[in-house]
Amino acid sequence: MKNPRVKAILSAMIAGIVLTACTGARNDTNPDIATTENSPVTPATDSTAVRQNSQNRVEEFVLASALDMANESIAMGSSASMQVMRAEVRPGMPAPPTFWPEQGAENYAEFDDSGIKRVIENAISTFSIDVDTGSYSNVRRFLNQGSLPPVDAVRAEEMINYFAYDYPLVESSVPFSINTEISLSPWNTNRHLLHVGIRANEALESEELNSNLVFLVDVSGSMASPDKLELLKTSLRMLTQQLSEEDSVSLVVYAGASGVVLEPTAGNESRIISAALDRLQAGGSTNGEAGIELAYAMAEQAFIEGGINRVILATDGDFNVGMSSVEAMQELIEDKRESGISLTTLGFGTGNYNDHMMEQLADRGNGNYAYIDNLNEARKVLVDELHATLQTVAKDVKIQIEFNPATVAEYRLIGYENRELAREDFNNDQVDAGEIGAGHTVTAIYEIALVGSDGLSMDALRYTQETGNASVNTEELAFLKLRYKEPNAEQSILLEQPLMLADIQSDIAETSDNYRFSAAVAGLAQLLRDSNQAGNYDYDTVLGLAQSARGDDEFGYRSEFIQLVRNAQALSLN
């Protein structure tokens, strides 16, 4: 570099970034900082080496970010841009420029509802469980703001699983119970609904694991609004109030480049953590790739053997610099999950929100996805359901149901469109599937038509014998299989149980609150998606069903749902 002025600026900036971003003390004699670019990293052979290599990687990222910031600033000829791209922004500094997101640019993955299948042609349904809830809170945001949500923002399984259901627990070595219930469909009394409910055991206090959490916070310009960065900071403060001195918290930020604001800090140091969050301001472009790489390096540096090691990505998902496609980011996250570090995504904001990115990254990162639209939602996800959010009790949970052609003619799975698996994937332990956390409940609903009923939607085949197979047990509706792995295992465990024709309840009014309320939520999802499978179902029917199943409603979530149905009904008249 021949220009001494530019060289001086660059040198000063690198020094400043390293000093502010890396808040933990560094050994001045550490040669790794100066030689990291030219020195290969040797494979780690023990935990100390792993941490050292991770620390080296952190330093590489910080230095690389400083160079990126300097180059961008020099090219722009703006000292203000240098200020914006700092990993740490202190009170009293000039306010960064504001980049308001393009309105109406929210991103949702298009998908079609699962169709009806004839059992004689396709008797087996296989899918991965899903504990994400982001779709429900996002839909709530639209309805509360006076508009119907985009059709593709409505994922039925995430709306159903937003609510907890009091399925009974069974004392056994299995970490969860499996519950089934069958009765009439509220939108077509010639058909039935088959409910499959899973409830995970709560973690005992003695079984609670220490946590290594890395907050990866988007401080780009698109986050400069009260419902984004400010709500995000308050939400993370709520989470940290639940941690102890055995837990670890780190804070990484990213905009055009990334940086470390808080190195691993004891979870009970709430004042230090809160002060680090206070320093965050929004400004600049969004390079999610660099932030994710640095966050995982930090997580590796503070890795807790046998504990919870997780990156928590908090953003609007508007990645516009570096690796920004959903597919490329998915591949990056899939590579990282093999390290034993999972990923939770927390979505914030409106206007440019990327729901597709957030949902898919959490799926690939063996974590979960939630959308935070208000402080109550932050409390639900990060306080009330913290252990379920963070502590996995079973991973790669898959469900497979084989319907009996002697008793069931047709079926369709409501929701789970992007969780469907090939039949052969069920027995393949190399195929990734969903995780369930301590205390989580998961519900799946099938609509079925019995052989000989008036609920059939398709004609019988001319050249195929559809009934009368004497070898088939005519007392069974279906056979349920479930595979799961223990959190640290690589081989799955198989559970099996038949579903009996005699278990059908003829009167929907006699079903459990779990059955009726989840059916009401499924019904609302179908109405919002304008599904052609909802028949003559209407909002009044949804309201009646939900009101009958409100139950104790300790936190008011079901009452809130009833109000959302009323909002949707009013908006549908416009």
Residue pairs with C-beta under 8 A, 6 or more apart in sequence:
1 7
1 10
6 74
9 70
9 73
9 74
10 67
10 70
10 74
13 66
13 69
13 70
13 73
13 82
14 63
14 66
14 67
14 70
16 86
17 62
17 65
17 66
17 69
17 86
17 87
17 259
18 26
18 33
18 59
18 62
18 63
18 66
20 86
20 87
20 88
20 259
21 62
21 65
21 86
21 87
21 88
21 259
21 260
21 261
22 58
22 59
22 62
22 260
22 263
23 88
23 260
23 261
23 262
23 263
23 276
24 263
24 264
26 33
32 39
32 55
32 56
32 59
33 59
33 63
36 56
36 59
36 60
36 63
37 60
41 53
41 56
41 57
42 49
42 53
44 50
44 52
44 53
47 303
47 305
50 300
50 303
51 300
51 301
51 302
51 303
53 300
54 297
54 298
54 300
54 301
54 303
55 301
57 297
57 300
58 260
58 294
58 297
58 298
58 301
61 258
61 290
61 293
61 294
61 297
62 87
62 259
62 260
62 294
64 257
64 290
65 87
65 257
65 258
65 259
65 290
65 294
66 257
68 85
68 256
68 257
68 290
69 82
69 85
69 86
69 256
69 257
70 82
72 81
72 85
72 256
72 257
73 79
73 81
73 82
73 85
80 94
80 96
80 97
81 284
83 89
83 93
83 94
83 96
84 96
84 97
84 255
84 283
84 284
85 255
85 256
85 257
85 283
85 284
86 259
87 253
87 257
87 258
87 259
87 260
87 261
88 253
88 259
88 261
88 279
89 96
89 219
89 279
89 280
89 281
90 279
91 278
91 279
93 281
95 281
96 221
96 224
96 281
96 282
96 283
96 284
97 221
97 283
98 221
98 224
98 282
98 283
99 220
99 221
99 222
99 224
99 283
99 284
100 221
100 222
100 224
100 351
101 222
101 316
101 318
101 349
101 351
101 352
102 351
102 352
103 351
103 352
104 351
105 351
105 352
106 150
106 153
106 350
106 351
106 352
106 353
106 354
106 355
107 317
107 353
107 354
107 355
107 356
107 357
108 150
108 152
108 153
108 355
108 356
109 152
109 355
109 356
109 359
109 360
109 418
110 152
111 152
111 417
111 418
112 417
113 417
113 526
113 529
113 531
113 533
114 412
114 413
114 414
114 415
114 416
114 417
114 420
115 412
116 410
116 411
116 412
116 457
116 458
116 533
117 125
117 410
117 411
117 412
118 409
118 410
118 458
118 461
119 403
119 404
119 405
119 408
119 409
119 410
119 411
120 405
120 409
120 461
120 464
120 466
121 461
123 402
123 403
123 404
123 405
124 400
124 401
124 402
124 403
124 423
125 400
125 401
125 403
125 411
125 413
125 446
126 398
126 399
126 400
126 420
126 421
126 422
126 423
126 425
126 426
127 398
127 399
127 413
127 416
127 419
127 420
127 421
127 444
128 397
128 398
128 399
128 416
128 419
128 421
128 432
128 433
128 434
129 198
129 397
129 398
129 399
129 419
129 433
129 434
129 436
129 442
129 444
130 157
130 158
130 161
130 416
130 419
130 434
130 442
131 161
131 368
131 388
131 434
131 435
131 436
131 437
131 440
131 442
132 155
132 158
132 161
132 359
132 362
132 363
132 368
132 369
132 370
133 158
133 161
133 162
133 368
133 369
133 370
133 371
133 381
134 158
134 345
134 347
134 355
134 358
134 359
134 369
134 370
134 371
135 153
135 154
135 155
135 158
135 159
135 355
135 359
135 371
136 158
136 159
136 162
137 162
137 370
137 371
137 372
137 373
137 377
138 149
138 153
138 347
138 353
138 355
138 371
138 373
139 149
139 153
139 154
139 159
139 528
139 564
140 373
140 560
140 564
141 350
141 371
141 373
142 148
142 149
142 150
142 153
143 149
143 564
143 567
143 568
143 571
144 564
144 567
146 567
146 571
147 571
148 528
148 568
148 571
148 572
149 528
151 528
151 529
151 530
153 355
154 525
154 528
154 529
155 359
155 415
155 417
155 418
155 525
156 414
156 415
156 416
156 521
156 522
156 525
156 526
156 529
157 414
157 415
157 416
157 419
157 444
158 415
159 415
159 521
159 522
159 524
159 525
160 414
160 415
160 443
160 445
160 518
160 521
160 522
160 525
161 441
161 442
161 443
162 521
162 557
163 517
163 518
163 521
163 557
163 558
163 561
164 441
165 197
165 199
165 441
165 443
165 514
165 517
165 518
166 199
166 513
166 514
166 551
167 177
167 179
167 197
167 198
167 199
167 441
167 514
168 177
168 179
168 199
169 177
169 199
169 201
170 177
174 493
174 495
175 200
175 201
175 393
175 394
175 484
175 486
176 198
176 199
176 200
176 201
176 393
176 394
176 436
177 198
177 199
178 196
178 197
178 198
178 480
178 482
178 495
178 497
179 195
179 196
179 197
179 198
179 199
180 194
180 195
180 196
180 197
180 480
180 497
180 499
180 503
181 194
181 195
181 197
181 503
181 505
181 511
181 512
181 514
181 515
182 192
182 193
182 194
182 195
182 477
182 499
182 503
182 504
182 505
183 192
183 193
183 504
183 505
183 506
183 507
183 508
183 510
183 511
183 515
184 191
184 192
184 193
184 506
184 507
184 508
185 191
185 192
185 193
185 447
185 519
186 193
186 508
186 516
186 519
186 520
186 523
186 537
186 541
186 545
187 523
187 526
187 534
187 535
187 536
187 537
187 541
188 447
188 455
188 535
190 449
190 453
190 454
190 455
191 447
191 448
191 449
191 453
191 455
192 447
192 448
192 449
192 450
192 455
192 504
193 445
193 446
193 447
193 448
193 515
193 519
194 411
194 445
194 446
194 447
194 448
194 477
194 478
194 499
195 443
195 444
195 445
195 514
195 515
195 518
195 519
196 399
196 401
196 443
196 444
196 445
196 446
196 480
197 441
197 442
197 443
197 514
198 397
198 436
198 440
198 441
198 442
198 443
198 482
199 440
199 441
200 388
200 393
200 394
200 436
200 437
200 438
200 439
200 440
200 441
201 393
201 438
201 439
202 387
202 438
202 439
203 209
203 387
203 391
203 393
203 438
203 439
208 387
208 391
209 304
209 306
209 307
209 308
209 391
210 244
210 246
210 247
210 248
210 304
210 307
210 308
211 243
211 247
211 248
211 267
211 304
211 307
211 308
211 309
211 310
211 390
212 247
212 248
212 264
212 299
212 302
212 303
212 304
212 307
212 308
212 309
212 310
213 239
213 243
213 247
213 248
213 249
213 250
213 267
213 308
213 310
213 311
213 312
213 390
214 249
214 250
214 251
214 252
214 295
214 296
214 298
214 299
214 302
214 310
214 311
214 312
215 236
215 249
215 250
215 251
215 252
215 312
215 314
216 252
216 253
216 254
216 291
216 292
216 295
216 311
216 312
216 313
216 314
216 315
217 229
217 232
217 236
217 251
217 252
217 253
217 254
217 280
217 314
217 315
218 229
218 253
218 254
218 255
218 286
218 288
218 291
218 313
218 314
218 315
218 316
218 318
219 229
219 253
219 254
219 255
219 280
219 281
219 282
219 283
219 284
220 254
220 255
220 256
220 282
220 283
220 284
220 285
220 286
220 318
221 255
221 282
221 283
221 284
221 285
222 228
222 282
222 286
222 316
222 318
222 349
222 352
223 229
223 232
223 282
223 315
223 316
223 348
223 349
224 281
224 282
224 283
225 349
227 348
227 349
227 350
227 373
228 282
228 316
228 348
228 349
229 280
229 281
229 282
229 348
231 348
231 372
231 374
231 375
231 378
232 314
232 346
232 348
232 372
233 277
233 278
233 280
234 375
234 378
235 314
235 346
235 372
235 375
235 378
235 382
236 277
236 312
236 314
236 382
237 270
237 273
237 274
237 277
238 378
238 379
238 382
238 383
239 312
239 382
239 383
239 386
240 249
240 267
240 270
240 273
240 274
241 270
241 383
242 382
242 383
242 386
243 249
243 267
243 268
244 267
244 268
245 266
245 267
245 268
246 266
246 267
247 266
247 267
247 268
248 264
248 265
248 266
248 267
248 302
248 304
249 262
249 264
249 265
249 266
249 267
249 269
249 273
250 260
250 262
250 263
250 264
250 265
250 295
250 298
250 299
250 302
251 260
251 261
251 262
251 273
251 276
251 277
252 258
252 259
252 260
252 261
252 291
252 294
252 295
252 298
253 259
253 261
253 280
253 291
254 286
254 287
254 288
254 290
254 291
254 294
255 282
255 283
255 284
255 285
255 286
255 287
256 284
256 285
256 286
256 287
256 321
257 287
257 290
258 287
258 290
258 291
258 293
258 294
259 294
260 294
260 298
261 276
261 279
261 280
262 272
262 273
262 276
263 298
264 298
264 301
264 302
265 272
265 273
267 273
285 320
285 321
286 315
286 318
286 319
286 320
286 321
287 319
287 321
287 322
288 315
288 319
288 321
288 322
288 323
288 324
288 329
289 319
289 322
289 323
289 324
289 328
289 329
289 332
290 322
291 313
292 311
292 313
292 329
292 332
292 333
292 336
293 332
295 311
295 313
296 311
296 336
296 339
296 341
299 309
299 310
299 311
299 339
299 341
300 339
300 341
303 309
303 340
303 341
306 488
308 390
308 391
309 340
309 341
309 342
310 341
310 342
310 343
310 344
310 367
310 390
311 341
311 342
311 343
311 344
311 365
312 343
312 344
312 345
312 346
313 343
313 344
313 345
313 346
313 358
313 361
314 345
314 346
314 348
315 345
315 346
315 347
315 348
315 358
316 347
316 348
316 349
316 352
316 353
316 354
317 345
317 347
317 353
317 354
317 355
317 356
317 357
317 358
318 352
318 353
318 354
319 329
319 354
319 357
323 329
323 332
326 356
326 357
326 360
329 357
329 360
329 361
330 360
330 361
330 364
333 343
333 361
333 364
333 365
334 364
334 432
336 343
336 365
337 343
337 364
337 365
337 366
342 365
342 366
342 367
342 392
342 435
343 361
343 362
343 364
343 365
343 366
343 367
344 362
344 365
344 367
344 368
344 369
344 370
344 389
344 390
345 358
345 359
345 361
345 362
345 365
345 367
345 368
345 369
345 370
346 370
346 371
346 372
346 381
347 353
347 355
347 358
347 369
347 370
347 371
347 372
348 371
348 372
355 371
358 369
358 371
359 369
361 369
362 368
362 369
363 369
363 418
363 434
364 432
366 392
366 395
366 432
366 435
367 435
368 389
368 435
368 437
370 377
370 381
370 389
371 377
372 378
372 381
380 555
380 557
381 389
382 389
384 555
385 439
387 437
387 438
387 439
388 437
388 438
388 439
388 440
389 437
390 437
391 437
391 438
392 435
392 436
392 437
392 438
392 487
393 436
393 437
393 438
393 487
394 435
394 436
394 484
394 485
394 486
394 487
395 433
395 435
395 436
395 484
395 485
395 486
395 487
396 429
396 431
396 432
396 433
396 434
396 435
396 483
396 484
396 485
396 492
397 433
397 434
397 435
397 436
397 442
397 482
397 483
397 484
398 421
398 425
398 426
398 431
398 433
398 482
398 483
398 484
398 492
399 444
399 480
399 481
399 482
400 423
400 426
400 480
400 481
400 482
400 483
401 446
401 478
401 479
401 480
401 481
401 499
402 478
402 479
402 481
403 411
403 448
403 477
403 478
404 472
404 473
404 474
404 476
404 477
404 478
404 479
405 451
405 466
405 467
405 469
405 472
406 451
406 467
406 468
406 469
406 472
406 473
406 474
407 450
407 451
407 474
407 476
407 477
407 501
408 448
408 449
408 450
408 451
408 477
408 478
409 449
409 450
409 451
409 452
409 453
409 456
409 466
410 448
410 449
410 455
410 456
410 457
410 458
411 446
411 447
411 448
411 449
412 446
412 447
412 533
413 420
413 444
413 445
413 446
414 444
414 445
414 446
414 447
414 522
414 525
414 526
415 444
415 445
415 522
415 525
416 444
419 434
421 431
421 433
425 431
426 481
426 483
427 483
429 485
429 490
429 491
429 492
433 483
436 442
436 484
443 514
443 518
445 518
445 519
445 522
447 533
448 477
449 455
449 456
449 457
451 466
451 467
460 466
473 498
474 501
475 500
475 501
475 502
476 498
476 499
476 500
476 501
477 499
477 500
477 501
477 503
477 504
478 498
478 499
479 496
479 497
479 498
479 499
480 496
480 497
480 498
480 499
481 494
481 495
481 496
482 494
482 495
482 496
483 492
483 493
483 494
483 495
484 492
484 493
484 495
485 491
485 492
485 493
486 493
505 511
508 515
508 516
509 548
513 549
513 550
513 551
514 549
515 549
516 545
516 546
516 548
516 549
517 545
517 546
517 549
517 550
517 551
517 558
519 545
520 542
520 545
520 546
520 549
520 561
520 565
521 546
521 561
523 534
523 537
523 541
523 542
523 545
524 539
524 542
524 561
524 564
524 565
524 568
526 533
526 534
526 537
527 534
527 537
527 538
527 539
527 542
527 568
527 572
528 568
539 565
539 566
539 568
539 569
539 572
540 569
542 565
543 562
543 565
543 566
543 569
546 558
546 561
546 562
546 565
547 562
549 558
550 558
550 559
550 562
551 558
553 559
